Amino acid sequence: MKITLNPDEEVVKMIKEGLAAKDGYCPCRLARTPENKCMCQEFRDQIADPDFEGFCHCMLYYKSKED
């Protein structure tokens, strides 16, 4: 398993700016809850799933099954 940033630098820049503006909360979500603090609970759950491969909700991180 490997977690990497989105290879699209513009997406990474936009999401990081959104995170900074929302004090580390996912810019793609309205509620500022602990579950939405980056790295969000949804993606942490996906990381724990050995069968999941793909991007987090906001497209900042990518989980690949292979190293």
Predicted model as a PDB file, atoms N, CA, C, CB and O in Angstrom, pLDDT in the B-factor column:
MODEL        1                                                                  
ATOM      1  N   MET A   1       0.840  -1.181   0.000  1.00 91.00           N  
ATOM      2  CA  MET A   1       0.000   0.000   0.000  1.00 91.00           C  
ATOM      3  C   MET A   1       0.883   1.241   0.000  1.00 91.00           C  
ATOM      4  CB  MET A   1      -0.954  -0.001   1.215  1.00 91.00           C  
ATOM      5  O   MET A   1       1.928   1.287   0.649  1.00 91.00           O  
ATOM      6  N   LYS A   2       0.432   2.246  -0.747  1.00 96.00           N  
ATOM      7  CA  LYS A   2       1.170   3.498  -0.821  1.00 96.00           C  
ATOM      8  C   LYS A   2       0.181   4.647  -0.945  1.00 96.00           C  
ATOM      9  CB  LYS A   2       2.166   3.491  -2.011  1.00 96.00           C  
ATOM     10  O   LYS A   2      -0.777   4.563  -1.714  1.00 96.00           O  
ATOM     11  N   ILE A   3       0.408   5.728  -0.189  1.00 97.00           N  
ATOM     12  CA  ILE A   3      -0.421   6.925  -0.267  1.00 97.00           C  
ATOM     13  C   ILE A   3       0.419   8.024  -0.908  1.00 97.00           C  
ATOM     14  CB  ILE A   3      -0.950   7.359   1.154  1.00 97.00           C  
ATOM     15  O   ILE A   3       1.513   8.333  -0.434  1.00 97.00           O  
ATOM     16  N   THR A   4      -0.096   8.616  -1.991  1.00 97.00           N  
ATOM     17  CA  THR A   4       0.613   9.683  -2.695  1.00 97.00           C  
ATOM     18  C   THR A   4      -0.331  10.850  -2.948  1.00 97.00           C  
ATOM     19  CB  THR A   4       1.204   9.166  -4.028  1.00 97.00           C  
ATOM     20  O   THR A   4      -1.551  10.712  -2.862  1.00 97.00           O  
ATOM     21  N   LEU A   5       0.253  11.995  -3.258  1.00 97.00           N  
ATOM     22  CA  LEU A   5      -0.543  13.145  -3.658  1.00 97.00           C  
ATOM     23  C   LEU A   5      -0.997  12.973  -5.102  1.00 97.00           C  
ATOM     24  CB  LEU A   5       0.258  14.455  -3.489  1.00 97.00           C  
ATOM     25  O   LEU A   5      -0.364  12.258  -5.879  1.00 97.00           O  
ATOM     26  N   ASN A   6      -2.075  13.618  -5.447  1.00 98.00           N  
ATOM     27  CA  ASN A   6      -2.564  13.636  -6.812  1.00 98.00           C  
ATOM     28  C   ASN A   6      -1.429  14.149  -7.714  1.00 98.00           C  
ATOM     29  CB  ASN A   6      -3.854  14.529  -6.942  1.00 98.00           C  
ATOM     30  O   ASN A   6      -0.776  15.134  -7.370  1.00 98.00           O  
ATOM     31  N   PRO A   7      -1.186  13.503  -8.851  1.00 97.00           N  
ATOM     32  CA  PRO A   7      -0.106  13.961  -9.730  1.00 97.00           C  
ATOM     33  C   PRO A   7      -0.411  15.302 -10.408  1.00 97.00           C  
ATOM     34  CB  PRO A   7       0.165  12.913 -10.788  1.00 97.00           C  
ATOM     35  O   PRO A   7       0.495  15.935 -10.951  1.00 97.00           O  
ATOM     36  N   ASP A   8      -1.665  15.739 -10.381  1.00 98.00           N  
ATOM     37  CA  ASP A   8      -2.046  17.018 -10.974  1.00 98.00           C  
ATOM     38  C   ASP A   8      -1.719  18.141  -9.982  1.00 98.00           C  
ATOM     39  CB  ASP A   8      -3.565  17.031 -11.354  1.00 98.00           C  
ATOM     40  O   ASP A   8      -2.432  18.319  -8.995  1.00 98.00           O  
ATOM     41  N   GLU A   9      -0.665  18.883 -10.236  1.00 97.00           N  
ATOM     42  CA  GLU A   9      -0.188  19.905  -9.307  1.00 97.00           C  
ATOM     43  C   GLU A   9      -1.219  21.012  -9.073  1.00 97.00           C  
ATOM     44  CB  GLU A   9       1.101  20.510  -9.829  1.00 97.00           C  
ATOM     45  O   GLU A   9      -1.267  21.581  -7.983  1.00 97.00           O  
ATOM     46  N   GLU A  10      -2.038  21.324 -10.068  1.00 98.00           N  
ATOM     47  CA  GLU A  10      -3.070  22.348  -9.908  1.00 98.00           C  
ATOM     48  C   GLU A  10      -4.141  21.905  -8.909  1.00 98.00           C  
ATOM     49  CB  GLU A  10      -3.715  22.669 -11.263  1.00 98.00           C  
ATOM     50  O   GLU A  10      -4.602  22.701  -8.091  1.00 98.00           O  
ATOM     51  N   VAL A  11      -4.532  20.634  -8.983  1.00 97.00           N  
ATOM     52  CA  VAL A  11      -5.507  20.100  -8.036  1.00 97.00           C  
ATOM     53  C   VAL A  11      -4.929  20.151  -6.629  1.00 97.00           C  
ATOM     54  CB  VAL A  11      -5.907  18.652  -8.410  1.00 97.00           C  
ATOM     55  O   VAL A  11      -5.607  20.579  -5.695  1.00 97.00           O  
ATOM     56  N   VAL A  12      -3.691  19.720  -6.472  1.00 97.00           N  
ATOM     57  CA  VAL A  12      -3.030  19.732  -5.160  1.00 97.00           C  
ATOM     58  C   VAL A  12      -2.978  21.153  -4.607  1.00 97.00           C  
ATOM     59  CB  VAL A  12      -1.600  19.142  -5.261  1.00 97.00           C  
ATOM     60  O   VAL A  12      -3.285  21.378  -3.436  1.00 97.00           O  
ATOM     61  N   LYS A  13      -2.590  22.111  -5.448  1.00 97.00           N  
ATOM     62  CA  LYS A  13      -2.502  23.509  -5.018  1.00 97.00           C  
ATOM     63  C   LYS A  13      -3.869  24.021  -4.568  1.00 97.00           C  
ATOM     64  CB  LYS A  13      -1.951  24.392  -6.157  1.00 97.00           C  
ATOM     65  O   LYS A  13      -3.985  24.648  -3.515  1.00 97.00           O  
ATOM     66  N   MET A  14      -4.898  23.756  -5.364  1.00 97.00           N  
ATOM     67  CA  MET A  14      -6.244  24.233  -5.053  1.00 97.00           C  
ATOM     68  C   MET A  14      -6.757  23.624  -3.744  1.00 97.00           C  
ATOM     69  CB  MET A  14      -7.207  23.899  -6.206  1.00 97.00           C  
ATOM     70  O   MET A  14      -7.318  24.333  -2.908  1.00 97.00           O  
ATOM     71  N   ILE A  15      -6.566  22.319  -3.565  1.00 97.00           N  
ATOM     72  CA  ILE A  15      -7.046  21.656  -2.347  1.00 97.00           C  
ATOM     73  C   ILE A  15      -6.261  22.148  -1.133  1.00 97.00           C  
ATOM     74  CB  ILE A  15      -6.923  20.117  -2.478  1.00 97.00           C  
ATOM     75  O   ILE A  15      -6.854  22.385  -0.081  1.00 97.00           O  
ATOM     76  N   LYS A  16      -4.957  22.307  -1.252  1.00 97.00           N  
ATOM     77  CA  LYS A  16      -4.154  22.796  -0.116  1.00 97.00           C  
ATOM     78  C   LYS A  16      -4.549  24.217   0.269  1.00 97.00           C  
ATOM     79  CB  LYS A  16      -2.654  22.748  -0.457  1.00 97.00           C  
ATOM     80  O   LYS A  16      -4.561  24.551   1.454  1.00 97.00           O  
ATOM     81  N   GLU A  17      -4.873  25.058  -0.713  1.00 97.00           N  
ATOM     82  CA  GLU A  17      -5.350  26.407  -0.408  1.00 97.00           C  
ATOM     83  C   GLU A  17      -6.689  26.335   0.328  1.00 97.00           C  
ATOM     84  CB  GLU A  17      -5.488  27.245  -1.705  1.00 97.00           C  
ATOM     85  O   GLU A  17      -6.921  27.084   1.277  1.00 97.00           O  
ATOM     86  N   GLY A  18      -7.564  25.437  -0.109  1.00 96.00           N  
ATOM     87  CA  GLY A  18      -8.851  25.246   0.559  1.00 96.00           C  
ATOM     88  C   GLY A  18      -8.682  24.739   1.972  1.00 96.00           C  
ATOM     89  O   GLY A  18      -9.396  25.169   2.878  1.00 96.00           O  
ATOM     90  N   LEU A  19      -7.742  23.828   2.172  1.00 97.00           N  
ATOM     91  CA  LEU A  19      -7.469  23.317   3.521  1.00 97.00           C  
ATOM     92  C   LEU A  19      -6.974  24.436   4.431  1.00 97.00           C  
ATOM     93  CB  LEU A  19      -6.429  22.177   3.469  1.00 97.00           C  
ATOM     94  O   LEU A  19      -7.382  24.528   5.589  1.00 97.00           O  
ATOM     95  N   ALA A  20      -6.098  25.283   3.908  1.00 97.00           N  
ATOM     96  CA  ALA A  20      -5.583  26.396   4.707  1.00 97.00           C  
ATOM     97  C   ALA A  20      -6.709  27.372   5.070  1.00 97.00           C  
ATOM     98  CB  ALA A  20      -4.462  27.134   3.941  1.00 97.00           C  
ATOM     99  O   ALA A  20      -6.749  27.892   6.186  1.00 97.00           O  
ATOM    100  N   ALA A  21      -7.610  27.613   4.136  1.00 96.00           N  
ATOM    101  CA  ALA A  21      -8.716  28.541   4.381  1.00 96.00           C  
ATOM    102  C   ALA A  21      -9.726  27.981   5.384  1.00 96.00           C  
ATOM    103  CB  ALA A  21      -9.419  28.868   3.070  1.00 96.00           C  
ATOM    104  O   ALA A  21     -10.417  28.740   6.064  1.00 96.00           O  
ATOM    105  N   LYS A  22      -9.809  26.657   5.472  1.00 96.00           N  
ATOM    106  CA  LYS A  22     -10.780  26.028   6.381  1.00 96.00           C  
ATOM    107  C   LYS A  22     -10.107  25.371   7.583  1.00 96.00           C  
ATOM    108  CB  LYS A  22     -11.603  24.989   5.631  1.00 96.00           C  
ATOM    109  O   LYS A  22     -10.667  24.453   8.181  1.00 96.00           O  
ATOM    110  N   ASP A  23      -8.913  25.835   7.939  1.00 96.00           N  
ATOM    111  CA  ASP A  23      -8.196  25.354   9.123  1.00 96.00           C  
ATOM    112  C   ASP A  23      -7.988  23.844   9.121  1.00 96.00           C  
ATOM    113  CB  ASP A  23      -8.943  25.753  10.368  1.00 96.00           C  
ATOM    114  O   ASP A  23      -8.076  23.203  10.168  1.00 96.00           O  
ATOM    115  N   GLY A  24      -7.713  23.275   7.949  1.00 97.00           N  
ATOM    116  CA  GLY A  24      -7.405  21.855   7.859  1.00 97.00           C  
ATOM    117  C   GLY A  24      -8.599  20.949   7.630  1.00 97.00           C  
ATOM    118  O   GLY A  24      -8.449  19.731   7.534  1.00 97.00           O  
ATOM    119  N   TYR A  25      -9.789  21.539   7.541  1.00 96.00           N  
ATOM    120  CA  TYR A  25     -10.978  20.737   7.250  1.00 96.00           C  
ATOM    121  C   TYR A  25     -11.145  20.613   5.743  1.00 96.00           C  
ATOM    122  CB  TYR A  25     -12.246  21.366   7.892  1.00 96.00           C  
ATOM    123  O   TYR A  25     -10.787  21.519   4.989  1.00 96.00           O  
ATOM    124  N   CYS A  26     -11.685  19.495   5.319  1.00 94.00           N  
ATOM    125  CA  CYS A  26     -11.852  19.217   3.897  1.00 94.00           C  
ATOM    126  C   CYS A  26     -12.624  20.359   3.228  1.00 94.00           C  
ATOM    127  CB  CYS A  26     -12.583  17.866   3.686  1.00 94.00           C  
ATOM    128  O   CYS A  26     -13.733  20.685   3.651  1.00 94.00           O  
ATOM    129  N   PRO A  27     -12.046  20.966   2.192  1.00 93.00           N  
ATOM    130  CA  PRO A  27     -12.733  22.062   1.511  1.00 93.00           C  
ATOM    131  C   PRO A  27     -13.947  21.584   0.703  1.00 93.00           C  
ATOM    132  CB  PRO A  27     -11.762  22.784   0.593  1.00 93.00           C  
ATOM    133  O   PRO A  27     -14.757  22.398   0.260  1.00 93.00           O  
ATOM    134  N   CYS A  28     -14.069  20.291   0.518  1.00 90.00           N  
ATOM    135  CA  CYS A  28     -15.179  19.721  -0.250  1.00 90.00           C  
ATOM    136  C   CYS A  28     -16.399  19.416   0.618  1.00 90.00           C  
ATOM    137  CB  CYS A  28     -14.725  18.455  -0.948  1.00 90.00           C  
ATOM    138  O   CYS A  28     -17.435  18.991   0.107  1.00 90.00           O  
ATOM    139  N   ARG A  29     -16.278  19.629   1.908  1.00 92.00           N  
ATOM    140  CA  ARG A  29     -17.370  19.309   2.834  1.00 92.00           C  
ATOM    141  C   ARG A  29     -17.784  20.572   3.588  1.00 92.00           C  
ATOM    142  CB  ARG A  29     -16.944  18.187   3.832  1.00 92.00           C  
ATOM    143  O   ARG A  29     -16.952  21.428   3.889  1.00 92.00           O  
ATOM    144  N   LEU A  30     -19.054  20.673   3.882  1.00 92.00           N  
ATOM    145  CA  LEU A  30     -19.565  21.861   4.567  1.00 92.00           C  
ATOM    146  C   LEU A  30     -19.308  21.832   6.068  1.00 92.00           C  
ATOM    147  CB  LEU A  30     -21.046  22.003   4.315  1.00 92.00           C  
ATOM    148  O   LEU A  30     -18.904  22.839   6.650  1.00 92.00           O  
ATOM    149  N   ALA A  31     -19.540  20.689   6.691  1.00 94.00           N  
ATOM    150  CA  ALA A  31     -19.435  20.589   8.155  1.00 94.00           C  
ATOM    151  C   ALA A  31     -17.981  20.547   8.607  1.00 94.00           C  
ATOM    152  CB  ALA A  31     -20.171  19.341   8.660  1.00 94.00           C  
ATOM    153  O   ALA A  31     -17.153  19.847   8.025  1.00 94.00           O  
ATOM    154  N   ARG A  32     -17.692  21.299   9.640  1.00 95.00           N  
ATOM    155  CA  ARG A  32     -16.364  21.264  10.261  1.00 95.00           C  
ATOM    156  C   ARG A  32     -16.431  20.341  11.473  1.00 95.00           C  
ATOM    157  CB  ARG A  32     -15.883  22.705  10.674  1.00 95.00           C  
ATOM    158  O   ARG A  32     -16.552  20.783  12.616  1.00 95.00           O  
ATOM    159  N   THR A  33     -16.348  19.062  11.186  1.00 97.00           N  
ATOM    160  CA  THR A  33     -16.422  18.038  12.225  1.00 97.00           C  
ATOM    161  C   THR A  33     -15.102  17.275  12.243  1.00 97.00           C  
ATOM    162  CB  THR A  33     -17.629  17.069  11.986  1.00 97.00           C  
ATOM    163  O   THR A  33     -14.358  17.310  11.263  1.00 97.00           O  
ATOM    164  N   PRO A  34     -14.802  16.587  13.339  1.00 97.00           N  
ATOM    165  CA  PRO A  34     -13.557  15.814  13.389  1.00 97.00           C  
ATOM    166  C   PRO A  34     -13.424  14.817  12.227  1.00 97.00           C  
ATOM    167  CB  PRO A  34     -13.473  15.068  14.709  1.00 97.00           C  
ATOM    168  O   PRO A  34     -12.317  14.540  11.765  1.00 97.00           O  
ATOM    169  N   GLU A  35     -14.542  14.290  11.767  1.00 97.00           N  
ATOM    170  CA  GLU A  35     -14.508  13.329  10.663  1.00 97.00           C  
ATOM    171  C   GLU A  35     -14.055  13.970   9.359  1.00 97.00           C  
ATOM    172  CB  GLU A  35     -15.876  12.702  10.474  1.00 97.00           C  
ATOM    173  O   GLU A  35     -13.586  13.273   8.459  1.00 97.00           O  
ATOM    174  N   ASN A  36     -14.190  15.296   9.244  1.00 97.00           N  
ATOM    175  CA  ASN A  36     -13.843  15.999   8.015  1.00 97.00           C  
ATOM    176  C   ASN A  36     -12.493  16.702   8.076  1.00 97.00           C  
ATOM    177  CB  ASN A  36     -14.905  16.997   7.696  1.00 97.00           C  
ATOM    178  O   ASN A  36     -12.123  17.419   7.146  1.00 97.00           O  
ATOM    179  N   LYS A  37     -11.759  16.501   9.162  1.00 97.00           N  
ATOM    180  CA  LYS A  37     -10.410  17.063   9.267  1.00 97.00           C  
ATOM    181  C   LYS A  37      -9.500  16.216   8.376  1.00 97.00           C  
ATOM    182  CB  LYS A  37      -9.895  17.084  10.772  1.00 97.00           C  
ATOM    183  O   LYS A  37      -9.537  14.987   8.435  1.00 97.00           O  
ATOM    184  N   CYS A  38      -8.693  16.871   7.558  1.00 96.00           N  
ATOM    185  CA  CYS A  38      -7.824  16.157   6.615  1.00 96.00           C  
ATOM    186  C   CYS A  38      -6.705  15.450   7.397  1.00 96.00           C  
ATOM    187  CB  CYS A  38      -7.222  17.145   5.550  1.00 96.00           C  
ATOM    188  O   CYS A  38      -6.052  16.078   8.231  1.00 96.00           O  
ATOM    189  N   MET A  39      -6.501  14.291   7.167  1.00 95.00           N  
ATOM    190  CA  MET A  39      -6.996  13.271   6.280  1.00 95.00           C  
ATOM    191  C   MET A  39      -8.314  12.750   6.870  1.00 95.00           C  
ATOM    192  CB  MET A  39      -5.944  12.121   6.091  1.00 95.00           C  
ATOM    193  O   MET A  39      -8.343  12.243   7.992  1.00 95.00           O  
ATOM    194  N   CYS A  40      -9.382  12.880   6.117  1.00 96.00           N  
ATOM    195  CA  CYS A  40     -10.732  12.645   6.628  1.00 96.00           C  
ATOM    196  C   CYS A  40     -10.964  11.182   7.026  1.00 96.00           C  
ATOM    197  CB  CYS A  40     -11.754  13.060   5.583  1.00 96.00           C  
ATOM    198  O   CYS A  40     -10.255  10.275   6.588  1.00 96.00           O  
ATOM    199  N   GLN A  41     -11.966  10.992   7.855  1.00 97.00           N  
ATOM    200  CA  GLN A  41     -12.301   9.649   8.337  1.00 97.00           C  
ATOM    201  C   GLN A  41     -12.668   8.725   7.183  1.00 97.00           C  
ATOM    202  CB  GLN A  41     -13.455   9.714   9.340  1.00 97.00           C  
ATOM    203  O   GLN A  41     -12.307   7.549   7.189  1.00 97.00           O  
ATOM    204  N   GLU A  42     -13.387   9.255   6.189  1.00 96.00           N  
ATOM    205  CA  GLU A  42     -13.770   8.424   5.041  1.00 96.00           C  
ATOM    206  C   GLU A  42     -12.528   7.825   4.368  1.00 96.00           C  
ATOM    207  CB  GLU A  42     -14.583   9.256   4.017  1.00 96.00           C  
ATOM    208  O   GLU A  42     -12.510   6.637   4.048  1.00 96.00           O  
ATOM    209  N   PHE A  43     -11.494   8.641   4.156  1.00 97.00           N  
ATOM    210  CA  PHE A  43     -10.291   8.124   3.500  1.00 97.00           C  
ATOM    211  C   PHE A  43      -9.498   7.215   4.432  1.00 97.00           C  
ATOM    212  CB  PHE A  43      -9.409   9.277   3.022  1.00 97.00           C  
ATOM    213  O   PHE A  43      -8.904   6.239   3.975  1.00 97.00           O  
ATOM    214  N   ARG A  44      -9.477   7.512   5.720  1.00 97.00           N  
ATOM    215  CA  ARG A  44      -8.789   6.607   6.659  1.00 97.00           C  
ATOM    216  C   ARG A  44      -9.454   5.237   6.637  1.00 97.00           C  
ATOM    217  CB  ARG A  44      -8.799   7.189   8.105  1.00 97.00           C  
ATOM    218  O   ARG A  44      -8.777   4.212   6.714  1.00 97.00           O  
ATOM    219  N   ASP A  45     -10.784   5.217   6.532  1.00 97.00           N  
ATOM    220  CA  ASP A  45     -11.493   3.939   6.415  1.00 97.00           C  
ATOM    221  C   ASP A  45     -11.151   3.239   5.103  1.00 97.00           C  
ATOM    222  CB  ASP A  45     -13.010   4.157   6.513  1.00 97.00           C  
ATOM    223  O   ASP A  45     -10.999   2.018   5.065  1.00 97.00           O  
ATOM    224  N   GLN A  46     -11.031   4.014   4.037  1.00 97.00           N  
ATOM    225  CA  GLN A  46     -10.670   3.432   2.740  1.00 97.00           C  
ATOM    226  C   GLN A  46      -9.236   2.890   2.776  1.00 97.00           C  
ATOM    227  CB  GLN A  46     -10.819   4.485   1.613  1.00 97.00           C  
ATOM    228  O   GLN A  46      -8.950   1.862   2.162  1.00 97.00           O  
ATOM    229  N   ILE A  47      -8.354   3.559   3.474  1.00 96.00           N  
ATOM    230  CA  ILE A  47      -6.976   3.078   3.615  1.00 96.00           C  
ATOM    231  C   ILE A  47      -6.970   1.728   4.323  1.00 96.00           C  
ATOM    232  CB  ILE A  47      -6.108   4.104   4.394  1.00 96.00           C  
ATOM    233  O   ILE A  47      -6.194   0.839   3.972  1.00 96.00           O  
ATOM    234  N   ALA A  48      -7.828   1.580   5.311  1.00 96.00           N  
ATOM    235  CA  ALA A  48      -7.896   0.331   6.070  1.00 96.00           C  
ATOM    236  C   ALA A  48      -8.474  -0.822   5.254  1.00 96.00           C  
ATOM    237  CB  ALA A  48      -8.725   0.532   7.318  1.00 96.00           C  
ATOM    238  O   ALA A  48      -8.275  -1.988   5.598  1.00 96.00           O  
ATOM    239  N   ASP A  49      -9.183  -0.504   4.183  1.00 96.00           N  
ATOM    240  CA  ASP A  49      -9.782  -1.533   3.324  1.00 96.00           C  
ATOM    241  C   ASP A  49      -8.728  -2.048   2.349  1.00 96.00           C  
ATOM    242  CB  ASP A  49     -11.019  -0.970   2.551  1.00 96.00           C  
ATOM    243  O   ASP A  49      -8.288  -1.300   1.475  1.00 96.00           O  
ATOM    244  N   PRO A  50      -8.312  -3.311   2.477  1.00 94.00           N  
ATOM    245  CA  PRO A  50      -7.253  -3.828   1.606  1.00 94.00           C  
ATOM    246  C   PRO A  50      -7.663  -3.887   0.130  1.00 94.00           C  
ATOM    247  CB  PRO A  50      -6.845  -5.209   2.070  1.00 94.00           C  
ATOM    248  O   PRO A  50      -6.797  -3.978  -0.740  1.00 94.00           O  
ATOM    249  N   ASP A  51      -8.946  -3.838  -0.160  1.00 94.00           N  
ATOM    250  CA  ASP A  51      -9.406  -3.910  -1.544  1.00 94.00           C  
ATOM    251  C   ASP A  51      -9.585  -2.546  -2.200  1.00 94.00           C  
ATOM    252  CB  ASP A  51     -10.696  -4.658  -1.603  1.00 94.00           C  
ATOM    253  O   ASP A  51      -9.803  -2.464  -3.409  1.00 94.00           O  
ATOM    254  N   PHE A  52      -9.496  -1.476  -1.413  1.00 96.00           N  
ATOM    255  CA  PHE A  52      -9.708  -0.138  -1.977  1.00 96.00           C  
ATOM    256  C   PHE A  52      -8.451   0.371  -2.648  1.00 96.00           C  
ATOM    257  CB  PHE A  52     -10.152   0.842  -0.893  1.00 96.00           C  
ATOM    258  O   PHE A  52      -7.350   0.252  -2.110  1.00 96.00           O  
ATOM    259  N   GLU A  53      -8.628   0.940  -3.833  1.00 97.00           N  
ATOM    260  CA  GLU A  53      -7.573   1.674  -4.514  1.00 97.00           C  
ATOM    261  C   GLU A  53      -8.236   2.865  -5.177  1.00 97.00           C  
ATOM    262  CB  GLU A  53      -6.805   0.777  -5.558  1.00 97.00           C  
ATOM    263  O   GLU A  53      -9.205   2.701  -5.918  1.00 97.00           O  
ATOM    264  N   GLY A  54      -7.728   4.064  -4.921  1.00 97.00           N  
ATOM    265  CA  GLY A  54      -8.306   5.244  -5.543  1.00 97.00           C  
ATOM    266  C   GLY A  54      -8.043   6.507  -4.750  1.00 97.00           C  
ATOM    267  O   GLY A  54      -7.289   6.518  -3.777  1.00 97.00           O  
ATOM    268  N   PHE A  55      -8.703   7.592  -5.206  1.00 97.00           N  
ATOM    269  CA  PHE A  55      -8.540   8.909  -4.603  1.00 97.00           C  
ATOM    270  C   PHE A  55      -9.446   9.093  -3.396  1.00 97.00           C  
ATOM    271  CB  PHE A  55      -8.821   9.991  -5.626  1.00 97.00           C  
ATOM    272  O   PHE A  55     -10.487   8.449  -3.273  1.00 97.00           O  
ATOM    273  N   CYS A  56      -9.024   9.990  -2.506  1.00 96.00           N  
ATOM    274  CA  CYS A  56      -9.895  10.425  -1.422  1.00 96.00           C  
ATOM    275  C   CYS A  56     -10.998  11.302  -2.020  1.00 96.00           C  
ATOM    276  CB  CYS A  56      -9.088  11.198  -0.317  1.00 96.00           C  
ATOM    277  O   CYS A  56     -10.971  11.619  -3.210  1.00 96.00           O  
ATOM    278  N   HIS A  57     -11.946  11.683  -1.205  1.00 93.00           N  
ATOM    279  CA  HIS A  57     -13.115  12.445  -1.652  1.00 93.00           C  
ATOM    280  C   HIS A  57     -12.724  13.717  -2.411  1.00 93.00           C  
ATOM    281  CB  HIS A  57     -13.985  12.810  -0.456  1.00 93.00           C  
ATOM    282  O   HIS A  57     -13.317  14.018  -3.447  1.00 93.00           O  
ATOM    283  N   CYS A  58     -11.752  14.452  -1.921  1.00 95.00           N  
ATOM    284  CA  CYS A  58     -11.393  15.735  -2.540  1.00 95.00           C  
ATOM    285  C   CYS A  58     -10.314  15.603  -3.617  1.00 95.00           C  
ATOM    286  CB  CYS A  58     -10.920  16.699  -1.476  1.00 95.00           C  
ATOM    287  O   CYS A  58      -9.913  16.595  -4.227  1.00 95.00           O  
ATOM    288  N   MET A  59      -9.853  14.390  -3.841  1.00 96.00           N  
ATOM    289  CA  MET A  59      -8.865  14.106  -4.903  1.00 96.00           C  
ATOM    290  C   MET A  59      -7.436  14.557  -4.553  1.00 96.00           C  
ATOM    291  CB  MET A  59      -9.298  14.788  -6.191  1.00 96.00           C  
ATOM    292  O   MET A  59      -6.597  14.678  -5.446  1.00 96.00           O  
ATOM    293  N   LEU A  60      -7.151  14.804  -3.275  1.00 97.00           N  
ATOM    294  CA  LEU A  60      -5.798  15.201  -2.882  1.00 97.00           C  
ATOM    295  C   LEU A  60      -4.883  13.989  -2.781  1.00 97.00           C  
ATOM    296  CB  LEU A  60      -5.825  15.953  -1.547  1.00 97.00           C  
ATOM    297  O   LEU A  60      -3.755  14.020  -3.273  1.00 97.00           O  
ATOM    298  N   TYR A  61      -5.356  12.933  -2.152  1.00 98.00           N  
ATOM    299  CA  TYR A  61      -4.543  11.739  -1.921  1.00 98.00           C  
ATOM    300  C   TYR A  61      -5.009  10.576  -2.787  1.00 98.00           C  
ATOM    301  CB  TYR A  61      -4.587  11.342  -0.448  1.00 98.00           C  
ATOM    302  O   TYR A  61      -6.179  10.479  -3.156  1.00 98.00           O  
ATOM    303  N   TYR A  62      -4.058   9.696  -3.100  1.00 98.00           N  
ATOM    304  CA  TYR A  62      -4.360   8.482  -3.847  1.00 98.00           C  
ATOM    305  C   TYR A  62      -3.767   7.298  -3.088  1.00 98.00           C  
ATOM    306  CB  TYR A  62      -3.800   8.556  -5.311  1.00 98.00           C  
ATOM    307  O   TYR A  62      -2.602   7.317  -2.693  1.00 98.00           O  
ATOM    308  N   LYS A  63      -4.580   6.283  -2.895  1.00 98.00           N  
ATOM    309  CA  LYS A  63      -4.101   5.047  -2.268  1.00 98.00           C  
ATOM    310  C   LYS A  63      -3.963   3.990  -3.359  1.00 98.00           C  
ATOM    311  CB  LYS A  63      -5.075   4.560  -1.127  1.00 98.00           C  
ATOM    312  O   LYS A  63      -4.920   3.667  -4.062  1.00 98.00           O  
ATOM    313  N   SER A  64      -2.748   3.461  -3.480  1.00 96.00           N  
ATOM    314  CA  SER A  64      -2.528   2.349  -4.401  1.00 96.00           C  
ATOM    315  C   SER A  64      -2.286   1.095  -3.563  1.00 96.00           C  
ATOM    316  CB  SER A  64      -1.319   2.633  -5.373  1.00 96.00           C  
ATOM    317  O   SER A  64      -1.721   1.153  -2.471  1.00 96.00           O  
ATOM    318  N   LYS A  65      -2.720  -0.015  -4.097  1.00 88.00           N  
ATOM    319  CA  LYS A  65      -2.554  -1.284  -3.373  1.00 88.00           C  
ATOM    320  C   LYS A  65      -1.108  -1.763  -3.406  1.00 88.00           C  
ATOM    321  CB  LYS A  65      -3.469  -2.358  -3.966  1.00 88.00           C  
ATOM    322  O   LYS A  65      -0.649  -2.446  -2.491  1.00 88.00           O  
ATOM    323  N   GLU A  66      -0.403  -1.401  -4.463  1.00 79.00           N  
ATOM    324  CA  GLU A  66       0.983  -1.856  -4.622  1.00 79.00           C  
ATOM    325  C   GLU A  66       1.946  -0.824  -4.049  1.00 79.00           C  
ATOM    326  CB  GLU A  66       1.307  -2.120  -6.110  1.00 79.00           C  
ATOM    327  O   GLU A  66       1.634   0.365  -3.984  1.00 79.00           O  
ATOM    328  N   ASP A  67       3.113  -1.293  -3.637  1.00 64.00           N  
ATOM    329  CA  ASP A  67       4.146  -0.398  -3.084  1.00 64.00           C  
ATOM    330  C   ASP A  67       4.776   0.431  -4.140  1.00 64.00           C  
ATOM    331  CB  ASP A  67       5.209  -1.176  -2.369  1.00 64.00           C  
ATOM    332  O   ASP A  67       5.662   1.235  -3.848  1.00 64.00           O  
TER     333      ASP A  67                                                      
ENDMDL                                                                          
END                                                                             
